[in-house]
Amino acid sequence: MCVALKYPGSEEDSVWDSMHVVKTSLEYSDSGDKGRYKVTSTVFLTLQNQNEKQGKIDMAGSITRFKEDSVALDKKQDLNDQHLA
């Protein structure tokens, strides 16, 4: 699943966008089944400003972070009822 968020700024404003990707998988083993989750988030930022003292400033950048986790699955419950809280 992928979610993209866009901030509707104007040309005079700073603008940010973000993208979030969630990857899920099931791991089966003799020691117990697990659901594996990986979330990757990236934020993109563009700063624009212009004034007499500093002149025109244009900067842009991004930062990415991710988190992974595994959750033990209960074989007595339906897989559709189990999720990461």
C-alpha positions as YAML, in Angstrom:
chain: A
units: angstrom
residues:
- id: 1
  name: MET
  ca: [0.00, 0.00, 0.00]
- id: 2
  name: CYS
  ca: [1.29, 3.47, -0.83]
- id: 3
  name: VAL
  ca: [-0.11, 6.81, 0.38]
- id: 4
  name: ALA
  ca: [1.01, 10.20, -0.95]
- id: 5
  name: LEU
  ca: [0.09, 13.47, 0.76]
- id: 6
  name: LYS
  ca: [0.46, 16.84, -0.94]
- id: 7
  name: TYR
  ca: [0.35, 20.22, 0.75]
- id: 8
  name: PRO
  ca: [-1.43, 22.66, -1.60]
- id: 9
  name: GLY
  ca: [0.87, 25.67, -1.17]
- id: 10
  name: SER
  ca: [1.16, 28.66, -3.46]
- id: 11
  name: GLU
  ca: [4.23, 29.78, -5.42]
- id: 12
  name: GLU
  ca: [5.12, 32.19, -2.60]
- id: 13
  name: ASP
  ca: [4.95, 29.53, 0.12]
- id: 14
  name: SER
  ca: [7.11, 26.67, 1.14]
- id: 15
  name: VAL
  ca: [5.79, 23.35, -0.08]
- id: 16
  name: TRP
  ca: [5.97, 19.85, 1.39]
- id: 17
  name: ASP
  ca: [4.90, 16.45, 0.15]
- id: 18
  name: SER
  ca: [5.14, 13.05, 1.77]
- id: 19
  name: MET
  ca: [5.00, 9.44, 0.68]
- id: 20
  name: HIS
  ca: [4.34, 6.45, 2.92]
- id: 21
  name: VAL
  ca: [4.79, 2.84, 1.78]
- id: 22
  name: VAL
  ca: [3.60, -0.12, 3.87]
- id: 23
  name: LYS
  ca: [4.80, -3.61, 3.00]
- id: 24
  name: THR
  ca: [3.35, -6.66, 4.72]
- id: 25
  name: SER
  ca: [4.28, -10.31, 4.49]
- id: 26
  name: LEU
  ca: [3.66, -13.58, 6.31]
- id: 27
  name: GLU
  ca: [6.48, -15.76, 7.60]
- id: 28
  name: TYR
  ca: [5.71, -19.41, 8.30]
- id: 29
  name: SER
  ca: [8.02, -21.52, 10.47]
- id: 30
  name: ASP
  ca: [7.93, -24.43, 12.92]
- id: 31
  name: SER
  ca: [8.63, -22.04, 15.80]
- id: 32
  name: GLY
  ca: [5.54, -19.93, 15.00]
- id: 33
  name: ASP
  ca: [4.02, -17.87, 12.24]
- id: 34
  name: LYS
  ca: [4.59, -14.13, 12.09]
- id: 35
  name: GLY
  ca: [3.26, -11.12, 10.26]
- id: 36
  name: ARG
  ca: [6.03, -8.79, 9.14]
- id: 37
  name: TYR
  ca: [5.45, -5.06, 8.62]
- id: 38
  name: LYS
  ca: [7.75, -2.47, 7.07]
- id: 39
  name: VAL
  ca: [6.79, 1.20, 6.85]
- id: 40
  name: THR
  ca: [8.88, 3.66, 4.84]
- id: 41
  name: SER
  ca: [8.08, 7.37, 5.01]
- id: 42
  name: THR
  ca: [9.69, 10.16, 2.98]
- id: 43
  name: VAL
  ca: [9.03, 13.88, 3.38]
- id: 44
  name: PHE
  ca: [10.01, 16.29, 0.60]
- id: 45
  name: LEU
  ca: [10.41, 20.00, 1.46]
- id: 46
  name: THR
  ca: [10.90, 23.01, -0.80]
- id: 47
  name: LEU
  ca: [11.60, 26.41, 0.76]
- id: 48
  name: GLN
  ca: [11.30, 29.56, -1.32]
- id: 49
  name: ASN
  ca: [11.68, 33.11, -0.06]
- id: 50
  name: GLN
  ca: [12.68, 36.47, -1.45]
- id: 51
  name: ASN
  ca: [13.33, 39.74, 0.35]
- id: 52
  name: GLU
  ca: [15.55, 42.80, -0.05]
- id: 53
  name: LYS
  ca: [17.99, 41.82, 2.72]
- id: 54
  name: GLN
  ca: [18.65, 38.18, 1.71]
- id: 55
  name: GLY
  ca: [17.65, 38.16, -1.94]
- id: 56
  name: LYS
  ca: [16.11, 35.05, -3.41]
- id: 57
  name: ILE
  ca: [16.41, 31.77, -1.50]
- id: 58
  name: ASP
  ca: [15.50, 28.37, -2.97]
- id: 59
  name: MET
  ca: [16.23, 25.21, -1.00]
- id: 60
  name: ALA
  ca: [14.91, 21.68, -1.31]
- id: 61
  name: GLY
  ca: [15.53, 18.40, 0.42]
- id: 62
  name: SER
  ca: [14.06, 15.16, 1.65]
- id: 63
  name: ILE
  ca: [14.35, 12.80, 4.58]
- id: 64
  name: THR
  ca: [13.42, 9.11, 4.71]
- id: 65
  name: ARG
  ca: [12.76, 6.94, 7.75]
- id: 66
  name: PHE
  ca: [11.64, 3.35, 8.08]
- id: 67
  name: LYS
  ca: [10.43, 0.98, 10.76]
- id: 68
  name: GLU
  ca: [10.13, -2.81, 10.71]
- id: 69
  name: ASP
  ca: [8.32, -5.08, 13.13]
- id: 70
  name: SER
  ca: [7.16, -8.68, 13.42]
- id: 71
  name: VAL
  ca: [4.03, -9.80, 15.21]
- id: 72
  name: ALA
  ca: [3.31, -13.38, 16.28]
- id: 73
  name: LEU
  ca: [0.14, -14.74, 14.69]
- id: 74
  name: ASP
  ca: [-2.37, -16.69, 16.72]
- id: 75
  name: LYS
  ca: [-3.26, -19.88, 14.81]
- id: 76
  name: LYS
  ca: [-6.62, -20.02, 16.62]
- id: 77
  name: GLN
  ca: [-7.76, -16.72, 15.03]
- id: 78
  name: ASP
  ca: [-8.60, -15.94, 11.42]
- id: 79
  name: LEU
  ca: [-5.71, -14.10, 9.70]
- id: 80
  name: ASN
  ca: [-8.17, -11.42, 8.55]
- id: 81
  name: ASP
  ca: [-8.85, -10.53, 12.20]
- id: 82
  name: GLN
  ca: [-5.19, -10.01, 13.11]
- id: 83
  name: HIS
  ca: [-3.31, -6.79, 12.48]
- id: 84
  name: LEU
  ca: [-0.64, -4.55, 13.89]
- id: 85
  name: ALA
  ca: [-2.18, -2.10, 16.36]
...
